Amino acid sequence: MPLQLFGRDQIVVHYDSSNEDIESHDDSSPSLSRTVVLQYKLLHFAEDITQFKLYNVTIVHWTLFLLWLWLLWSLTNVYNDLYQRSAHFASMCTNVILFGLSDIIAQSITCYFSSSIDPIPQIIDSTANEFMHQWRHNASPSQNNEDTGYESDNYSVFNDYGLSAISSNVSDFEFNTEYSKLRDTSIFNFWRWVCFMFWGLFISNFQVPWYKILNYFYTEDPTVIQVLERVLSDQLLYSPLFLYFFFTYSNFIMERGDSETYRIKIERLYISTLGCNLLVWPLAQFINFLIIPKHFQVPFSSSVGVLWNCFLSMRNASNSI
């Protein structure tokens, strides 16, 4: 905006066309600027509320935990009515709440310790890695141990958010340092939480038919032998298949990975996680099929899944990468 003086008390102001463009642009898109300001305020609000902690867990974690406990308690009061109307819809509601609760607990544990924990037993980790190493060595004898990189199960259950595939040229120390800068355990991961609930919603479409199939092929009043047959059917067919699907979902949907990260995830994690699965689910399903009434079998399975999904989430946040 240049100024020209023409004698005493005479000032002529010339406005640049660029300023007119800016003013016209600002006038034409006030909603855009308001959106940016709103996002900025929400970001700072989220950063502020994470500073308030109770027993080293943020207010966000506590609020979601208490809210989901209340939803779970409310669901127990109306579950029988929902099941009578639609077993499928009742299972969907149960899975959404329980899977959401499991991830809230997992993220709260990580926030409490201010660091990540890998809960997998070392004996299962070592055995699975040795098995995969021998299998890869027999399949490709020309590849040495440095190429396969199976000395340890150092790849998290979920891909690392914001990071590309691990390069063989990057040292473990450099990778861990870079990763630690990108991760803050006090910030609640809403995207992972929503994805967990959606996964629970998705598999409810298969849980109800699966239990109907098991109840159809086996007697209504199961004996111990019949229960063992159900457990074997469940563990040999359902569990390995859906664990594989879960890794597929977590790679491509939750972390937006590619085929390379998917290959590494399956090769390094599937066997060890399946070994942990065999420590938890056979006993849980034995109790489920022997004692639990049929209309409570899916909720019981999902309740055990709360602990199981906590296990998966804690491996996701593990520092052993």
VOFI-777274 format. One line per 2 residues: for each residue x, y, z of C-alpha. Coordinates in Angstrom, 2 decimals. Each point is the difference from the previous one (the first is absolute). Example, Ala and Ser with C-alpha at 12.3 -4.5 7.8 and 13.67 -1.06 7.14 Angstrom:
# VOFI-777274
12.30,-4.50,7.80 | 1.37,3.44,-0.66
This chain:
# VOFI-777274
0.00,0.00,0.00 | 2.25,2.86,-1.24
-0.59,3.60,1.12 | 0.42,3.10,-2.08
0.16,3.50,1.47 | -1.39,2.93,-2.02
0.59,3.01,2.12 | -1.20,0.80,3.44
-2.65,-2.26,1.49 | -0.54,-1.83,-3.27
0.61,-3.72,0.02 | -0.98,-2.42,-2.73
-0.11,-3.70,0.84 | 0.48,-2.64,-2.71
-1.14,-3.58,0.82 | 1.87,-2.82,-1.63
-2.02,-2.52,-1.97 | 1.66,-2.81,1.96
-1.57,1.28,3.20 | -3.36,0.14,-1.68
0.43,-3.62,-1.01 | 0.86,-1.00,3.54
-2.95,1.91,1.42 | -2.34,-1.47,-2.56
1.39,-3.47,0.72 | -0.47,0.46,3.72
-3.55,1.18,-0.54 | -0.83,-2.86,-2.31
1.28,-2.78,2.31 | -0.72,0.91,3.62
-0.97,-3.61,0.73 | 3.48,-1.19,-0.96
1.73,2.29,2.48 | -2.50,-0.89,2.71
0.70,-3.69,-0.59 | 3.74,0.53,0.33
-0.47,2.01,3.20 | -2.32,-2.67,1.41
2.49,-2.77,-0.76 | 2.76,2.04,1.60
-2.05,0.53,3.15 | -0.99,-3.67,0.21
3.61,-1.06,-0.35 | 1.13,2.26,2.81
-2.98,-1.06,2.12 | 0.98,-3.65,-0.45
3.57,0.81,0.99 | -1.19,1.89,3.07
-2.31,-2.67,1.35 | 2.70,-2.66,-0.32
1.95,1.91,2.64 | -2.61,-0.87,2.65
0.62,-3.50,1.35 | -1.42,-2.15,2.75
2.31,-2.84,1.10 | 2.15,0.80,-3.02
-2.92,-0.58,-2.41 | -1.46,2.94,-1.88
-3.52,1.32,0.46 | -0.83,-1.08,-3.55
0.79,-3.63,0.78 | -1.95,0.10,3.26
-3.01,1.67,-1.61 | -0.22,-2.52,-2.83
0.57,-2.90,2.40 | -2.80,1.07,2.34
-2.31,0.78,-2.90 | 0.52,-3.42,-1.56
-0.48,-1.72,3.35 | -3.32,1.80,0.30
-0.97,-1.10,-3.51 | 0.95,-3.57,0.87
-2.08,0.11,3.17 | -2.94,1.43,-1.93
0.33,-2.73,-2.60 | -0.18,-2.75,2.62
-3.41,1.30,1.08 | -1.49,-0.25,-3.48
2.04,-2.82,-1.52 | -2.65,-2.71,0.41
-2.62,2.17,-1.72 | 2.41,0.82,-2.81
0.90,-3.66,-0.44 | -3.65,-1.02,-0.20
-0.58,2.55,-2.73 | 3.21,-0.64,-1.93
2.97,-2.10,1.08 | 2.09,1.59,-2.71
-0.73,3.57,1.11 | 0.65,-0.88,3.65
3.36,-1.48,-0.92 | 0.89,3.06,-2.07
-0.70,2.36,2.90 | 1.91,-2.22,2.42
3.05,-0.24,-2.23 | 0.18,3.73,-0.65
-0.05,0.82,3.72 | 2.36,-2.79,1.08
2.53,0.54,-2.77 | -0.04,3.74,0.67
0.50,-0.65,3.71 | 2.93,-2.32,-0.69
1.90,2.61,-1.95 | -0.75,2.68,2.62
1.51,-2.25,2.68 | 3.01,-0.78,-2.17
0.71,3.65,-0.72 | -0.55,0.86,3.68
2.59,-2.60,1.05 | 2.47,1.47,-2.47
-0.74,3.50,1.28 | 0.43,-1.10,3.62
3.47,-1.44,-0.53 | 0.92,2.87,-2.38
1.61,-2.61,-2.20 | -1.01,-2.95,-2.12
-0.13,-3.59,1.18 | 0.33,-3.13,-2.09
-2.03,-2.64,1.87 | 0.96,-3.03,-2.09
1.78,-2.76,1.98 | 3.62,-0.33,-0.98
-0.19,-3.77,-0.48 | -2.76,0.37,-2.58
1.83,2.85,-1.68 | 3.22,-1.99,-0.28
-1.67,-3.22,-1.08 | -2.06,1.69,-2.70
2.98,1.93,-1.33 | 2.13,-3.16,-0.10
-2.76,-1.83,-1.83 | -0.36,2.77,-2.59
3.76,0.22,-0.39 | 0.31,-3.72,-0.66
-2.94,0.08,-2.38 | 1.45,2.89,-1.96
3.44,-1.60,-0.01 | -1.39,-3.25,-1.39
-2.09,1.85,-2.56 | 2.88,2.28,-1.08
3.34,-1.47,1.08 | 1.92,2.77,-1.78
-1.33,2.66,2.36 | 2.06,0.41,3.15
-1.10,1.15,3.39 | 0.81,3.63,-0.68
-2.39,0.10,-2.94 | -2.91,-1.50,1.86
0.53,1.92,3.22 | -1.76,-2.47,2.29
2.20,0.22,3.04 | -2.90,1.59,1.86
-3.65,0.82,-0.51 | 0.66,3.70,-0.36
-2.96,1.06,-2.08 | -3.08,1.28,1.73
-3.42,-1.52,-0.54 | -1.06,3.19,-1.74
2.11,2.05,-2.35 | 1.67,3.02,1.50
-2.10,3.06,-0.69 | 1.65,2.54,-2.26
3.01,-2.17,-0.82 | 0.88,-1.71,-3.21
1.12,-3.60,-0.25 | 3.12,-0.84,2.00
3.10,0.22,-2.11 | 2.88,-2.41,0.53
2.37,2.97,-0.12 | -1.51,1.61,3.10
1.40,-1.17,3.31 | -2.24,-1.07,2.86
1.18,2.92,2.10 | -0.77,2.56,-2.69
-3.41,-1.51,-0.64 | -0.92,-0.13,3.68
1.13,3.60,0.45 | -2.07,1.22,-2.92
-3.01,-2.01,1.08 | 0.10,1.25,3.58
-0.22,3.56,-1.25 | -3.18,-0.73,-1.94
-1.83,-1.69,2.83 | -1.52,1.49,3.14
-1.59,-2.53,2.31 | -2.09,2.69,1.73
-1.94,0.79,-3.18 | -3.02,-2.19,-0.58
-0.03,-1.58,-3.46 | -3.58,0.46,-1.14
0.59,-1.47,-3.45 | 1.22,-3.33,1.40
-2.85,0.00,2.48 | -2.63,0.48,-2.70
1.66,-2.65,-2.16 | -0.11,-2.48,2.87
-3.70,0.60,0.49 | -0.64,-0.36,-3.72
1.90,-3.30,0.00 | -2.22,-1.25,2.82
-3.05,1.11,-1.95 | 1.27,-1.78,-3.09
0.79,-3.37,1.56 | -3.37,-0.11,1.76
-1.42,-0.80,-3.45 | 1.98,-3.25,0.13
-0.03,-0.85,3.70 | -3.75,-0.57,0.25
-0.21,-2.32,-3.06 | 3.13,-1.83,1.16
-1.44,-0.80,3.41 | -3.25,-1.07,-1.64
1.97,-2.39,-2.19 | 1.81,-1.47,3.00
-3.24,-0.38,1.93 | -1.65,-1.60,-3.02
2.63,-2.68,-0.61 | 0.43,-0.91,3.64
-2.52,-1.08,2.62 | -2.16,2.45,1.90
1.16,-1.45,3.33 | 3.74,-0.26,-0.61
2.20,-2.45,1.80 | 3.71,0.53,0.59
0.80,-1.78,-3.27 | -2.46,2.14,-1.93
1.45,3.12,1.56 | 3.52,-1.05,-0.96
-1.19,-0.51,-3.57 | -1.46,3.49,-0.03
3.18,1.50,1.40 | 2.13,-1.81,-2.57
-2.30,1.14,-2.78 | 0.18,3.56,1.24
3.77,0.05,0.47 | 0.90,-1.82,-3.20
-2.38,1.85,-2.30 | -1.30,3.28,1.39
2.87,1.38,2.06 | 2.92,-0.37,-2.46
-2.09,1.36,-2.86 | -1.31,3.06,1.79
3.37,0.76,1.57 | 1.38,0.11,-3.53
-2.84,2.29,-1.06 | 0.69,2.23,2.98
3.60,0.54,-1.06 | -1.23,0.77,-3.49
-2.48,2.56,1.36 | 2.51,1.59,2.35
2.59,0.37,-2.75 | -2.08,1.39,-2.84
-2.77,1.85,1.89 | 1.35,1.08,3.36
3.53,0.92,-1.08 | -0.50,0.37,-3.77
2.92,-2.32,-0.65 | 1.04,-1.63,-3.23
0.73,-3.53,-1.18 | 3.56,0.10,1.36
-1.03,0.94,3.54 | -2.74,-2.62,-0.23
2.50,-2.70,-0.97 | 2.31,0.93,2.89
-2.91,0.12,2.44 | -1.27,-3.46,-0.92
3.43,-1.62,-0.07 | 1.24,1.44,3.27
-3.17,0.15,2.09 | -2.57,-2.54,-1.06
1.57,-3.14,1.51 | 0.96,1.61,3.33
-3.41,1.63,0.39 | -1.74,-3.25,-0.91
2.06,-1.69,2.74 | -1.31,2.52,2.54
-3.47,-0.58,-1.40 | 0.31,-3.69,0.87
0.85,0.89,3.59 | -3.19,2.03,0.46
-2.84,-1.16,-2.22 | -0.18,-3.81,0.36
-0.69,0.23,3.73 | -2.31,2.98,-0.47
-1.99,-1.76,-2.71 | -0.14,-3.23,2.02
-1.69,1.93,2.81 | -2.14,1.84,-2.53
-1.41,-3.13,-1.67 | -0.31,-2.03,3.19
-1.54,2.48,2.45 | -1.18,3.21,-1.70
-3.57,0.05,-1.43 | -0.20,0.30,-3.77
-1.33,3.56,-0.08 | 2.92,1.13,2.20
2.76,-1.81,-1.91 | 0.81,2.90,-2.33
0.11,2.60,2.83 | 2.21,-2.32,2.07
2.35,-0.47,-2.93 | 0.13,3.76,-0.58
0.63,0.59,3.72 | 3.06,-2.25,-0.14
0.86,1.90,-3.16 | 0.35,3.14,2.13
3.16,-1.47,1.53 | 1.11,-1.39,-3.33
-0.34,3.36,-1.75 | 1.84,1.67,2.85
2.81,-2.42,-0.75 | -0.03,0.98,-3.69
-0.13,3.71,0.76 | 2.89,-0.19,2.45
2.08,-1.79,-2.58 | -0.88,2.78,-2.38
1.44,2.55,2.41 | 3.02,-2.12,0.83
3.49,1.48,-0.01 | 1.52,-3.26,-1.22
0.15,1.16,-3.62
